[in-house]
Amino acid sequence: MALTLQDGTLRTVVDCVRNSQPVFGVATDDLYYGDCAPEPALHRLDISSGSDETLGTLEGWWGNALTVSPDGKTVLYDRRVSGGSDIVLIENFR
């Protein structure tokens, strides 16, 4: 949910997020998040327009970390692997 500061109204921004403590990445005017699918997709939400774009799958995403570079061209996230976890860096994904 988002609270509009001008008039105090609430609006739904994202229908479903992973985990009880959602993880978001922010870059410029965009909000990045993983959806609730078993193999979650990475979404980019334009905060100004409300436009939501699916960018791809976050393969094996653990759901604890998601960071986006300020220019929105690089994503860093954690991934489940046998016997532990990896950190995955995706560059120039747009």
C-alpha positions as CSV (number, residue, x, y, z in Angstrom):
1,M,0.0,0.0,0.0
2,A,1.1,3.6,-0.6
3,L,-0.2,6.6,1.2
4,T,-0.7,9.7,-0.9
5,L,0.6,12.5,1.1
6,Q,-1.4,15.2,-0.6
7,D,-4.9,13.8,0.3
8,G,-4.1,10.9,2.6
9,T,-5.7,8.2,0.4
10,L,-4.3,4.7,0.3
11,R,-3.7,2.8,-3.0
12,T,-2.4,-0.7,-3.7
13,V,1.0,-0.5,-5.3
14,V,2.0,-4.2,-5.5
15,D,-0.6,-7.0,-5.3
16,C,1.7,-9.7,-3.8
17,V,5.3,-9.6,-2.5
18,R,7.5,-12.5,-1.3
19,N,8.1,-13.1,2.4
20,S,6.6,-11.5,5.5
21,Q,9.2,-8.8,5.3
22,P,9.2,-7.7,1.6
23,V,12.4,-6.8,-0.1
24,F,12.4,-4.0,-2.6
25,G,15.1,-2.3,-4.8
26,V,14.7,1.4,-5.6
27,A,16.4,3.2,-8.5
28,T,15.4,6.7,-9.6
29,D,11.6,6.6,-9.9
30,D,11.3,2.9,-10.1
31,L,10.6,0.2,-7.5
32,Y,11.9,-3.3,-8.2
33,Y,10.4,-6.4,-6.5
34,G,10.0,-10.2,-6.9
35,D,6.4,-11.5,-7.1
36,C,4.9,-14.4,-5.2
37,A,5.4,-17.1,-7.9
38,P,7.3,-20.2,-6.9
39,E,10.1,-19.1,-9.3
40,P,9.5,-15.3,-8.9
41,A,9.7,-12.8,-11.7
42,L,11.5,-9.5,-11.3
43,H,9.2,-6.5,-11.7
44,R,9.9,-2.8,-12.3
45,L,7.2,-0.5,-11.2
46,D,7.3,3.1,-12.4
47,I,6.2,4.9,-9.3
48,S,5.0,8.0,-11.2
49,S,2.8,6.3,-13.7
50,G,2.0,3.0,-11.9
51,S,3.2,1.1,-15.0
52,D,4.4,-2.4,-13.9
53,E,6.8,-4.3,-16.2
54,T,8.0,-7.9,-15.8
55,L,11.8,-8.0,-16.6
56,G,12.6,-11.7,-16.1
57,T,12.8,-14.6,-13.7
58,L,14.9,-14.4,-10.5
59,E,16.1,-18.0,-10.7
60,G,16.4,-19.6,-7.3
61,W,15.8,-16.3,-5.5
62,W,15.9,-16.8,-1.7
63,G,13.9,-13.6,-1.2
64,N,16.2,-12.0,1.5
65,A,18.1,-9.5,-0.6
66,L,17.5,-7.4,-3.7
67,T,19.5,-4.3,-4.6
68,V,19.4,-2.2,-7.8
69,S,22.1,0.2,-8.9
70,P,21.0,3.9,-9.1
71,D,20.9,3.8,-12.9
72,G,18.7,0.7,-12.9
73,K,21.1,-1.4,-15.0
74,T,22.4,-3.8,-12.4
75,V,20.6,-6.1,-10.0
76,L,22.1,-8.0,-7.1
77,Y,20.1,-10.7,-5.4
78,D,20.6,-13.8,-3.2
79,R,20.0,-17.3,-4.7
80,R,19.5,-20.8,-3.2
81,V,22.0,-23.4,-4.1
82,S,22.8,-26.8,-2.7
83,G,24.6,-26.5,0.6
84,G,24.3,-22.7,0.9
85,S,23.5,-19.6,-1.2
86,D,25.0,-17.5,-3.9
87,I,24.9,-13.8,-4.6
88,V,24.0,-13.2,-8.2
89,L,24.9,-10.0,-10.1
90,I,22.9,-9.1,-13.3
91,E,24.4,-6.3,-15.4
92,N,22.7,-4.4,-18.3
93,F,19.5,-6.4,-18.1
94,R,17.4,-3.7,-19.8
